[in-house]
Amino acid sequence: MNWDDTASDTTQGQPGAPGERLVAPSADREDQAVEAALRPKDLAEFVGQERVREQLSLVLRAARQRGASADHVLLSGAPGLGKTTLSMIIAAEMNAPIRITSGPAIQHAGDLAAILSSLTEGEVLFLDEIHRMSRPAEEMLYMAMEDFRVDVIVGKGPGATAIPLELPPFTLVGATTRAGLLPPPLRDRFGFTAHMEFYAPAELERVLHRSARLLDVPLEAEGAAEIAGRSRGTPRIANRLLRRVRDFAQVKADGVITKEVAARALDIYEVDARGLDRLDRAVLEALLKLFGGGPVGLSTLAVAVGEESETVEEVAEPFLVREGLLARTPRGRIATPAAWAHLGLAAPQRGLFGQP
Ligand code: ADP
């Protein structure tokens, strides 16, 4: 079997284009098209996040017993960990319809007023990226969350009047990647706050087996483990890698995803055994090979890999830091011993590494 002649048709994973990276945590167009089919429909099907699941299950059961809408819920955590999925599950468990929008889509208080005034009783309003809503909309939301009421402003200037409008009780599910960015008055209005963690490899394996069943892809246990290890703790990435490995298995093997098939496919797509892609590796390689492991300034490092400083800082570094491969220090970026080991290089003996 010739494994290598697919290398030329891989165009994914351009460094610096976060939306196009195979390991980008946010949804690309293909994800959006296929994710609906893979979303767990109830809490029992939702993999991992045991504590959040248990607490949420109690909150929802209590609300159902009272015959009331559930308390407002704030979900925080990195993209791709299941916030949208959970909001849909909340609606399903409450037997309520759901409306989905996002902070950036609500630029004027009027946009929010229009949405709020059209909600039906018990409806779930999912507000993604809630920290990116405009100030006036945010202030309108305070009153809506607390009193189920908004003041609609009619007219402009001194003649403007506020007309109070009653809203039916609804459940707001806010999602944010950074709970710390929310103003305290907004955060305080949520009855239940949950922080979603990255998934352990064993949990990602369960996500992968479930998705493989739904997509009708033969996936061996070791194949799942291989993909899970490269998925950066993120179900969305796991599902995306599964699709790419499936393509490879179909064209280059007999369709079955074994450990070897998964590893060969992901090597071709330049997602390494720890989930680093080409950009991550380029940053790490420059740090080790050109700068002896650092410390080196961000802008110097960025020039060395031919990228903007922001790209290195915002796209590559967060995962490298999380993986314990790179540290940001006041004197510059330094590589940890794990970075040398990961790239198969010997660390110089100068007692610099591993220190904060
Ligand atoms: P977020 O809103 O946090 O960006 P999503 O809810 O859109 O993430 O999830 C992204 C994808 O990952 C979805 O296709 C979903 O099927 C899958 N997924 C996320 N969390 C889980 C989970 N706990 N179990 C199974 N699949 C999950």
Residues whose N, C-alpha, C, O or C-beta is under 5 A from the ligand:
A	BS01	ADP	E35 L38 R39 P40 E45 F46 V47 G48 A78 P79 G80 L81 G82 K83 T84 T85 L86 V207 P235 R236
